[in-house]
């Protein structure tokens, strides 16, 4: 049996409350009543989730009433009627709150039902207030914005401030909405805790997304700036995507202001860091819009760079990659790789690398469109490309071309060897390191590459790097030389310079016995024993004793080298060293 509810005297005439004047209750009075009720609600320990919902509605309603109190609302019948209804609901809710605090209610189910009813009433009041604003009944010429709490303010104060902003965003005139967005941007910029408050309140995200479709540029751009900050928080990206932010961002890129397009592209760049959002961007025409931006010669660098970045994030999806190719993306990005702007150059080079890597059909198209020639031109010392751009171009060439002998031959014909050697000799430390890594990989690609590198003068540069302070550099140089001296012509050229052999033997005494570098050094020396002049120079070297010491210490590579040197012609010189 459903029990009878306790009588509620306040329902008969809410203005009987001693806190409310009998003739005409004011906005200020109802604001004070709601504030008091919010404070009382924090004392309630039961039905916590339902009271939180009620408190959220009270805060929303209160911020709206404060906005109305700052407007010219005198003698407005609509607002006066709403105030009386709100006071009635507040009085009723106050009674429920006190019974919850005192645990004097007759049943849990009945109280939960009453709380649901009261929450719905507050929701209706908030919607009615919104309708009054929308109808233009209130004049907002004198409206002011609640001051933002100082740093370190409690969460309730921050929520109240954001609630006030929500109200103005929902029902204010254009100027008031713009000011609300400006204040919200200032808040999230100064204190990231406001971002969490925004996410918790919820409805503000939907409002921000809706502003992206506003015909007023200032409102659109302000909303974009706030969304850009929120999108920087990984855990909140899903909330924004769930509120439908992708489609309006793409529309802004298609027809927004220059500033709006730039911010929208930066937002999409953050969203597409998660590959799950790739299809959403594609489904709303984002790929076409981005490619149009990149192909438009009038597009500015600050827009092209993030647009390239988004496409780079999307190119990993095979179906989207194929669509990009069909839309002429390769020729577009080959052209962009010649840009004078560093960020555009780098992004376009990275895109070409990503779209072609591991795909032979795309590689062929890239060659046909002049992509490899374009990348080699970027490396031209006369091109004035930045170090970062040069590094990106070298890495792209390595990833795209080094898996195919035919592509390596194309590189040789385009003069890649000369450019690479230039930076190996003259680049800064970082660029030299990249050039050395690329040269080592190049030496492993084909016989033709080794021959071309030998003819081009790479070996003396590798010998110089053998004396580098960096162990990694020394190993790379030794590895490259080890590969190159496998070619007879290179081996002969290397052995002709006595200093080369001296350097190798001297280093055997400084490198650790089992280091990778020492193994490469022995590999080079073993190759040199393939010619009589090479063997003679090793045996006659003043550093021959280093090999002898290592052989006596049972180092396998040293003993192997001694065996090769122990021909009839040299046996007498090596007597006593080799023991079987």
C-alpha positions in Angstrom: 0.0 0.0 0.0 1.3 3.5 -0.9 1.5 5.6 2.2 0.0 9.0 2.4 2.4 11.9 1.9 3.1 14.3 4.7 1.2 17.5 4.2 3.1 20.4 2.6 1.8 23.7 3.7 4.2 25.6 1.4 2.4 24.2 -1.7 -0.8 26.1 -0.9 0.9 29.6 -0.9 4.7 29.8 -1.3 4.7 33.4 -0.5 3.8 32.6 3.1 7.5 32.1 3.7 8.7 34.7 6.2 11.7 35.3 3.9 9.5 36.5 1.0 7.4 39.6 0.8 3.7 39.1 0.5 3.1 41.6 -2.2 5.8 41.1 -4.8 8.8 38.8 -4.4 11.9 40.0 -6.1 14.6 38.3 -8.2 17.1 39.1 -5.4 14.9 37.3 -2.9 14.6 34.1 -4.9 18.3 34.1 -5.6 19.0 34.2 -1.9 16.5 31.4 -1.3 18.1 29.2 -4.0 21.6 29.9 -2.6 20.4 28.9 0.9 18.9 25.7 -0.5 22.1 24.8 -2.3 24.0 25.2 1.0 21.4 23.1 2.8 21.6 20.4 0.1 25.3 19.8 0.9 24.2 18.7 4.4 22.1 15.8 3.0 23.8 12.5 3.3 21.2 10.2 1.7 20.2 9.9 -2.0 23.5 11.6 -2.9 23.1 11.1 -6.7 19.6 12.5 -6.8 20.6 15.5 -4.7 23.6 16.1 -7.0 21.2 16.3 -10.0 18.9 18.7 -8.0 21.9 20.8 -7.0 23.1 21.0 -10.7 19.6 22.3 -11.7 19.6 24.8 -8.8 23.0 26.2 -9.9 21.9 26.4 -13.5 18.7 28.2 -12.5 20.5 30.5 -10.1 23.0 31.7 -12.6 20.2 32.4 -15.0 18.3 34.4 -12.4 21.5 36.4 -11.5 21.8 37.2 -15.2 18.1 38.3 -15.2 18.7 40.4 -12.1 21.4 42.3 -14.0 19.0 43.0 -16.8 16.2 45.6 -17.0 13.5 43.2 -15.7 11.3 45.5 -13.7 7.6 45.3 -14.3 8.0 42.2 -16.5 4.9 39.9 -15.9 6.5 36.8 -17.4 9.5 37.0 -15.0 7.3 37.8 -12.0 5.1 34.8 -12.6 8.1 32.6 -13.0 9.6 33.9 -9.8 6.5 32.9 -7.8 6.5 29.4 -9.3 10.2 29.0 -8.5 9.7 30.1 -4.9 7.0 27.5 -4.6 9.3 24.7 -5.8 12.2 26.0 -3.7 10.0 25.9 -0.6 8.9 22.4 -1.4 12.5 21.3 -2.0 13.6 22.9 1.2 11.1 20.8 3.1 12.4 17.6 1.4 16.0 18.6 2.2 15.2 19.1 5.9 13.4 15.7 6.1 16.4 14.0 4.4 18.8 15.7 6.8 16.7 14.6 9.8 15.9 11.2 8.2 12.3 11.9 9.0 10.8 10.7 5.7 8.3 7.9 5.7 9.8 5.7 3.0 12.9 5.6 0.7 10.9 4.8 -2.5 8.4 7.6 -1.8 11.3 10.1 -1.1 13.1 9.1 -4.2 10.0 9.7 -6.2 9.5 13.1 -4.7 13.1 14.1 -5.5 12.6 13.1 -9.1 9.5 15.2 -9.3 11.2 18.3 -7.8 14.2 17.9 -10.1 11.9 17.9 -13.1 10.2 21.1 -11.8 13.5 22.9 -11.6 14.3 21.7 -15.1 11.1 23.2 -16.4 11.8 26.5 -14.6 15.2 26.7 -16.2 13.7 26.1 -19.7 11.1 28.7 -19.1 13.7 31.2 -18.1 15.6 30.3 -21.3 12.4 30.9 -23.4 12.0 34.3 -21.8 15.5 35.3 -22.8 15.0 33.9 -26.3 11.8 35.9 -26.7 13.7 39.1 -26.0 11.5 40.0 -23.1 14.5 40.9 -21.0 16.7 43.8 -22.0 20.4 42.8 -21.6 21.9 46.2 -22.1 22.9 46.4 -18.4 23.9 42.8 -17.9 27.2 42.1 -16.2 29.2 38.9 -15.9 30.0 37.3 -12.6 33.6 37.8 -11.6 35.8 34.8 -12.1 37.0 33.2 -8.8 40.7 33.7 -8.0 43.3 31.0 -8.4 42.8 28.2 -5.9 39.1 28.8 -5.6 37.0 25.8 -4.5 35.2 23.7 -7.0 31.8 24.9 -6.1 32.8 28.5 -6.9 34.2 27.4 -10.2 31.1 25.5 -11.0 28.9 28.5 -10.2 31.0 30.7 -12.4 30.9 28.3 -15.3 27.1 27.9 -14.8 26.7 31.6 -15.1 28.7 31.5 -18.4 26.4 28.6 -19.6 23.3 30.7 -19.0 24.7 33.7 -20.9 25.8 31.4 -23.8 22.3 30.0 -24.0 20.1 33.0 -23.6 22.2 36.1 -24.0 22.4 38.5 -26.9 25.4 38.2 -29.3 27.6 40.6 -27.2 26.8 38.8 -24.0 27.5 35.4 -25.6 30.8 36.7 -27.0 31.8 38.0 -23.6 30.9 34.7 -22.0 33.1 32.8 -24.5 35.9 35.3 -23.9 35.7 34.8 -20.2 35.5 31.0 -20.6 38.6 31.0 -22.7 40.4 33.1 -20.2 39.4 30.7 -17.4 40.6 27.5 -19.2 43.8 29.2 -20.3 44.7 30.3 -16.8 43.6 27.2 -14.9 43.1 23.8 -16.5 40.9 22.7 -13.7 38.1 24.6 -15.4 38.3 22.1 -18.3 37.2 19.4 -15.9 34.4 21.5 -14.6 33.2 22.1 -18.2 33.2 18.3 -18.9 31.3 17.6 -15.7 28.6 20.2 -16.4 28.2 18.6 -19.8 25.8 20.8 -21.7 28.5 23.5 -22.2 30.3 21.2 -24.6 27.2 20.9 -26.8 26.8 24.7 -26.7 30.4 25.2 -27.8 29.9 22.7 -30.7 26.8 24.5 -31.8 28.6 27.8 -31.9 30.8 26.4 -34.6 27.9 26.8 -36.9 27.3 30.4 -35.9 27.2 33.0 -38.7 29.0 35.4 -36.4 32.7 34.9 -36.9 33.7 36.2 -33.4 31.5 33.6 -31.7 32.7 30.8 -33.9 36.4 31.6 -33.4 36.0 32.0 -29.6 34.3 28.6 -29.4 37.0 27.1 -31.5 39.7 28.4 -29.2 38.0 26.8 -26.1 37.5 23.5 -27.9 41.1 23.5 -29.0 42.3 23.8 -25.4 39.9 21.0 -24.3 41.0 18.8 -27.2 44.5 18.9 -25.8 43.4 16.7 -22.9 43.5 13.1 -24.1 40.8 11.9 -21.7 38.3 14.5 -22.9 38.7 14.0 -26.7 36.0 11.2 -26.6 33.6 13.6 -25.0 34.0 16.2 -27.7 33.8 13.6 -30.5 30.7 12.1 -28.8 29.1 15.6 -28.9 29.6 15.7 -32.7 32.5 18.1 -32.9 34.1 16.5 -36.1 31.5 17.5 -38.7 31.3 21.2 -37.7 35.1 21.5 -37.5 35.2 20.3 -41.1 32.5 22.8 -42.2 34.6 25.5 -40.6 37.6 24.4 -42.6 35.5 24.6 -45.8 33.9 28.0 -45.3 35.1 29.6 -42.0 37.4 32.6 -41.6 41.1 32.3 -42.0 41.6 32.2 -38.3 38.8 29.7 -37.8 40.1 27.3 -40.5 43.5 27.3 -38.8 42.2 26.5 -35.3 39.8 23.9 -36.8 42.7 22.2 -38.5 44.7 22.2 -35.3 41.7 20.6 -33.4 41.4 17.9 -36.0 45.1 17.3 -35.8 44.7 16.4 -32.1 41.6 14.3 -32.7 43.2 12.2 -35.4 46.1 11.3 -33.2 43.7 8.6 -32.3 43.2 6.4 -35.4 39.6 5.6 -34.3 38.6 9.1 -35.4 40.0 8.7 -38.9 36.8 7.3 -40.3 34.7 10.0 -38.7 36.8 12.7 -40.4 36.6 10.9 -43.7 32.9 10.3 -43.5 32.2 14.0 -43.1 34.3 15.0 -46.2 37.3 15.9 -44.2 39.9 14.3 -46.5 38.5 16.3 -49.5 38.5 19.5 -47.5 42.1 19.0 -46.3 43.4 18.1 -49.7 41.7 21.2 -51.1 43.5 23.4 -48.6 46.8 21.8 -49.4 46.3 22.1 -53.2 45.2 25.7 -53.0 48.1 28.0 -53.8 46.4 30.8 -51.8 46.4 28.8 -48.5 48.7 30.2 -45.8 51.5 28.2 -44.1 49.8 28.2 -40.7 46.8 26.4 -42.3 48.7 24.1 -44.6 51.0 22.7 -41.9 48.2 21.4 -39.6 46.2 20.2 -42.6 49.2 18.2 -43.8 49.5 16.8 -40.2 45.9 15.6 -40.2 46.4 13.9 -43.6 49.5 12.2 -42.2 47.5 10.9 -39.3 44.9 9.5 -41.8 47.1 8.0 -44.4 47.7 4.9 -42.3 44.1 3.7 -43.1 44.4 1.8 -46.4 41.0 2.8 -47.9 41.6 6.5 -47.0 45.1 6.3 -48.5 43.7 5.0 -51.8 41.1 7.8 -51.9 43.9 10.4 -51.3 45.9 8.9 -54.2 42.8 9.1 -56.5 42.3 12.7 -55.5 45.9 13.6 -56.6 47.5 13.8 -53.2 51.0 12.7 -54.5 51.4 15.5 -57.0 50.1 18.0 -54.5 52.6 17.0 -51.9 55.5 16.8 -54.3 54.7 20.4 -55.2 54.5 21.3 -51.5 57.9 19.7 -50.9 59.4 22.6 -52.8 57.9 25.1 -50.5 60.1 27.7 -48.9 58.4 27.3 -45.6 60.1 24.7 -43.4 57.0 23.3 -41.7 55.2 22.8 -45.0 58.3 21.1 -46.5 58.8 18.7 -43.6 55.1 17.8 -43.4 54.9 17.2 -47.1 58.0 15.1 -47.2 56.8 13.0 -44.2 53.5 12.5 -46.0 55.2 11.3 -49.2 57.2 8.9 -47.1 54.2 7.6 -45.2 52.0 7.1 -48.3 54.7 5.3 -50.2 56.4 3.2 -47.6 56.0 -0.5 -48.2 53.7 0.0 -51.2 55.3 -0.8 -54.5 52.4 0.6 -56.6 52.6 3.9 -54.8 56.4 3.9 -55.2 56.1 3.6 -58.9 53.6 6.4 -59.0 55.9 8.5 -56.9 58.7 7.9 -59.3 56.5 8.7 -62.3 55.3 11.9 -60.7 58.9 13.1 -60.1 58.8 12.5 -56.3 62.3 11.0 -56.0 63.8 13.7 -58.2 62.0 16.2 -56.0 63.4 14.7 -52.8 66.9 14.7 -54.2 66.5 18.4 -55.2 65.6 19.2 -51.6 69.1 17.9 -50.7 70.8 20.2 -53.2 73.3 22.3 -51.1 72.2 25.3 -53.2 68.5 24.8 -52.1 69.0 26.5 -48.7 66.8 23.9 -47.0 67.0 23.8 -43.2 68.8 21.1 -41.4 65.4 19.6 -40.2 64.2 19.5 -43.8 67.4 17.9 -45.0 67.1 15.2 -42.3 63.5 14.5 -43.3 64.4 14.3 -47.0 67.3 11.8 -46.3 65.1 9.6 -44.1 62.3 9.6 -46.7 64.7 8.6 -49.4 66.1 5.8 -47.3 62.6 4.5 -46.4 61.2 4.8 -50.0 64.2 3.9 -52.2 66.7 1.6 -50.5 64.6 -1.5 -50.7 64.8 -1.5 -54.5 68.0 -1.7 -56.6 66.3 0.1 -59.5 65.3 3.0 -57.2 68.9 3.2 -55.9 70.1 3.4 -59.5 67.6 6.3 -60.1 69.0 8.0 -57.1 72.6 7.7 -58.4 71.5 9.1 -61.8 69.8 12.1 -60.1 73.1 13.0 -58.2 72.0 11.8 -54.8 75.6 10.5 -54.0 77.1 14.0 -54.4 74.5 15.6 -52.2 74.9 13.0 -49.5 78.7 13.2 -49.6 78.5 17.0 -49.3 76.5 16.8 -46.0 78.7 14.0 -44.7 81.6 16.4 -45.1 80.1 19.7 -44.3 76.9 19.2 -42.3 76.4 20.1 -38.7 76.9 17.4 -36.1 73.2 16.3 -36.2 73.1 16.3 -40.0 76.4 14.5 -40.3 75.0 11.8 -38.1 71.9 11.3 -40.2 74.0 11.4 -43.4 76.3 8.7 -42.0 73.4 6.5 -41.1 71.9 6.9 -44.6 75.3 6.2 -46.2 75.8 3.0 -44.2 72.3 1.8 -45.3 73.2 2.8 -48.9 76.4 0.7 -48.8 74.3 -2.3 -48.1 71.8 -1.9 -51.0 73.7 -3.1 -54.1 77.0 -3.7 -55.7 76.4 -0.6 -58.0 75.9 1.5 -54.9 79.2 0.3 -53.4 81.1 1.0 -56.6 79.5 4.5 -56.9 80.3 5.3 -53.4 83.9 4.2 -53.9 84.2 6.3 -57.0 82.6 9.2 -55.3 85.1 9.5 -52.4 83.0 8.1 -49.5 85.8 5.9 -48.1 88.1 8.6 -46.9 85.2 10.2 -45.0 84.4 6.9 -43.3 88.0 6.5 -42.3 87.8 10.0 -40.6 84.8 8.9 -38.7 86.7 5.9 -37.3 88.4 8.3 -35.0 85.1 9.9 -33.7 84.5 10.2 -30.0 81.1 8.6 -30.4 81.2 4.8 -30.3 78.1 4.6 -32.4 79.7 6.7 -35.1 82.8 4.6 -35.1 80.8 1.4 -35.5 78.7 2.9 -38.4 81.9 4.0 -40.2 83.6 0.6 -39.8 80.4 -1.2 -40.9 80.2 0.9 -44.1 83.9 0.3 -44.9 83.5 -3.4 -44.2 80.7 -3.5 -46.9 82.6 -1.3 -49.4 85.9 -3.2 -49.4 84.1 -6.3 -50.5 84.3 -4.7 -54.0 87.8 -5.4 -55.5 88.2 -1.9 -56.9 87.3 -0.3 -53.6 89.6 -2.6 -51.8 92.5 -1.7 -54.0 91.8 2.0 -53.7 91.6 1.7 -49.9 94.9 -0.2 -49.6 96.7 2.3 -51.7 96.7 4.8 -48.8 99.1 3.5 -46.1 97.3 5.7 -43.5 94.1 3.7 -43.9 95.8 0.4 -42.9 97.7 2.2 -40.1 94.4 3.6 -38.7 92.7 0.2 -38.7 95.6 -1.5 -36.9 96.0 1.3 -34.4 92.3 1.2 -33.5 92.6 -2.5 -32.6 94.5 -1.6 -29.5 91.9 1.0 -28.4 88.6 -0.8 -29.0 87.2 -3.3 -26.5 88.0 -6.9 -27.5 84.4 -8.0 -28.1 83.0 -4.8 -29.4 81.0 -4.7 -32.6 83.4 -2.1 -34.0 86.4 -4.4 -33.5 84.6 -7.2 -35.5 84.1 -4.8 -38.4 87.7 -3.7 -38.3 88.9 -7.3 -38.5 86.4 -7.8 -41.4 88.0 -5.0 -43.3 91.5 -6.3 -42.6 90.5 -9.8 -43.7 89.2 -8.4 -47.0 92.5 -6.6 -47.5 94.4 -9.9 -47.3 92.8 -10.7 -50.6 95.6 -8.9 -52.3 99.4 -9.2 -51.9 99.8 -5.4 -51.4 97.2 -5.4 -48.7 98.9 -8.3 -46.8 102.3 -6.6 -47.2 101.1 -3.3 -45.8 99.4 -5.1 -42.8 102.6 -7.1 -42.0 104.9 -4.2 -42.4 102.8 -1.9 -40.3 104.3 -0.7 -37.0 101.0 -1.6 -35.4 101.2 -5.3 -36.5 102.0 -6.0 -32.8 98.4 -5.2 -31.9 97.1 -8.2 -34.0 99.8 -10.4 -32.4 98.8 -9.5 -28.9 95.2 -10.2 -29.6 96.1 -13.6 -31.3 98.1 -14.5 -28.3 95.1 -13.6 -26.1 93.1 -16.2 -28.1 90.9 -13.6 -29.9 89.3 -15.6 -32.7 89.2 -12.8 -35.3 92.9 -12.0 -34.7 93.9 -15.7 -35.0 91.9 -15.9 -38.2 93.7 -12.9 -39.7 97.1 -14.3 -38.7 96.2 -17.5 -40.5 95.4 -15.6 -43.7 98.7 -13.7 -43.4 100.7 -16.9 -42.9 101.4 -17.7 -46.5 104.8 -19.0 -47.5 105.9 -15.5 -48.4 105.2 -14.1 -44.9 105.6 -17.2 -42.7 109.1 -16.3 -41.6 107.9 -12.8 -40.5 105.2 -14.4 -38.4 107.2 -17.3 -36.9 106.0 -18.1 -33.4 102.8 -16.2 -33.5 100.5 -18.8 -34.9 100.0 -22.0 -32.9 97.8 -24.7 -34.2 
